[in-house]
Amino acid sequence: MLRPLVILLCLGTLRHTSEAVEAEKLADKKTCGDEECSYVLSMATVLDDFIGPDCRFINLKKEQKVYVYSKLVPEEGGGVFWSGSVYGDRYVDQMGIIGYFPATLVKETQRFREETVEIPTTNADFSCA
């Protein structure tokens, strides 16, 4: 009797984790290095610790390095957010996870792309898997 219950709980967990959670859009446009936002725009250094309020954001630690992939075009009265992932051997567990963070909490230290494109954001830009 316990075995079917465990199987059902596991299946429910798998089904739940595979569904994306949609969240409010932070902006209608973003600036990227290409149409797919696959090129790194710049490298930045984190100025202060940041704990993301939800799954759209990444947590940052002071002096961490961040690859910046896109910059949201702020709405009037809205915050300025960039997306990126942390960099460095110390943060291997976090590398490859892309999320948003306040642009005011980082200082760009190296630009990789001067030419950029502005493209519309989609709901997928702000959903969490």
TAJOBEL-V968999 format. One record per backbone hydrogen bond with DSSP energy under -0.5 kcal/mol. CO is the residue of the C=O (numbers start at 1). NH is the residue of the N-H. E is the energy in kcal/mol with one decimal. If there is no record, write none. Layout:
CO:NH:E + CO:NH:E
This chain:
1:5:-1.0 + 2:6:-2.2 + 3:7:-2.2 + 4:8:-2.4 + 5:9:-2.3 + 6:10:-2.4 + 7:11:-2.6 + 8:12:-2.4 + 9:13:-2.1 + 10:14:-2.5 + 11:15:-2.6 + 12:16:-2.2 + 13:17:-2.4 + 14:18:-1.3 + 15:19:-0.6 + 16:19:-0.8 + 20:22:-0.6 + 21:128:-3.0 + 28:121:-2.4 + 29:73:-2.6 + 30:119:-2.7 + 31:71:-2.1 + 32:117:-2.7 + 34:37:-1.3 + 39:33:-0.5 + 41:112:-3.1 + 41:113:-1.6 + 42:68:-3.0 + 43:109:-2.8 + 43:110:-1.7 + 44:66:-2.6 + 45:107:-2.3 + 46:63:-2.9 + 50:52:-0.6 + 50:60:-2.6 + 54:57:-1.7 + 56:100:-2.5 + 60:50:-2.7 + 61:64:-2.3 + 64:46:-2.7 + 65:87:-2.6 + 66:44:-2.3 + 66:68:-0.5 + 67:69:-0.6 + 67:85:-1.6 + 68:41:-2.8 + 68:42:-1.2 + 69:33:-0.6 + 70:83:-2.7 + 71:31:-3.0 + 72:74:-0.7 + 73:29:-0.5 + 75:78:-2.3 + 79:81:-0.6 + 80:103:-2.5 + 81:72:-2.5 + 82:101:-2.0 + 83:69:-2.5 + 83:70:-1.4 + 84:99:-2.3 + 85:67:-3.2 + 87:65:-0.8 + 88:91:-1.3 + 89:92:-1.1 + 91:94:-1.9 + 91:95:-1.3 + 94:97:-1.8 + 96:98:-0.7 + 99:84:-2.3 + 100:58:-2.0 + 101:82:-2.4 + 102:105:-1.7 + 103:106:-1.4 + 105:47:-3.3 + 105:48:-0.8 + 107:45:-2.5 + 110:43:-2.9 + 117:32:-2.8 + 117:119:-0.6 + 119:30:-2.7 + 122:125:-1.1 + 123:126:-1.5 + 124:127:-1.0 + 126:23:-0.7 + 128:21:-3.6
